Amino acid sequence: MALPDHILKLRDTGFFDSAKTSSEVHARLQTKYPCEPNRVAMALLRLHRRRELRKASKATGGRKQVAFVS
């Protein structure tokens, strides 16, 4: 199973019901699919382009970050 499939599986289980940053997604995927953080970020952007996920913003540590929701 490829990285986008793992991310879509997380979406289907409700992980993206609240906005998640790429680092949060990366941390969640490490147990089942170890990979580099930049690969996760790129996969999330590609899923957004294919309209599988939506972009949002999330404030963490007083800074706005790009996040993704289902």
N, C-alpha and C positions, 0 to 999 in steps of 0.2 A: 504494500500500500504506500502511495506517495505522500509527501508532505501536505499538499492541498486536501487530500482525502482525510487525513487525520484532523485537519482544521475543520473541515465540514462535519466530521463526526462529532467534534466538540460542539459545533453550532447546533446540531440536531439533538444533543443532550441538554441544551439550555445554557451552556457556558457563556454564550454571548447575549444573554437576556439583559445584562447590564454591560456597559461599555468596558472593553478590555484593551489595554495597550499591547503592543507587540512583545514587550518584555514579560508581561503577565502570561501571554499565550505561550511564549518560549519556555517559561518556568513550568507551566502545566504539561507541556509536551515532552519535557526531558525524560520522564520515566518511561514513556512508550516509544518515542522517536527522538533520540539525541541528535541534535544538529546545531549549526551556528545560528546566533541570533539574527544576523542579517538575512539568512535564508527565510526565516519565519516572517520578517518584516516584508520581504519581497513577495512571498506567497500571499500574505494578507492584502497587499496592494493589488496583486493580480486577481484575487477573488473579488475585490471591490470593483475592479474594472469589468469583471464578468457579471456583476450585480448579484453575487452570492452573499456578500456582506455589505453593510453600510458604514460610512465614515461618521465619526462623531468626535467630540473633544472631551477630555477628562482632565480635571485639575488634580495633580498629584504633587505634593510638596510645594504648593503655591505657584506651580507652573502649569500652563495648559499643554497637553500632549494630544497627539492624534490617537484616537481609539477606534475600535470597530464594534459594531453591534449587529445582531441578526435582524 
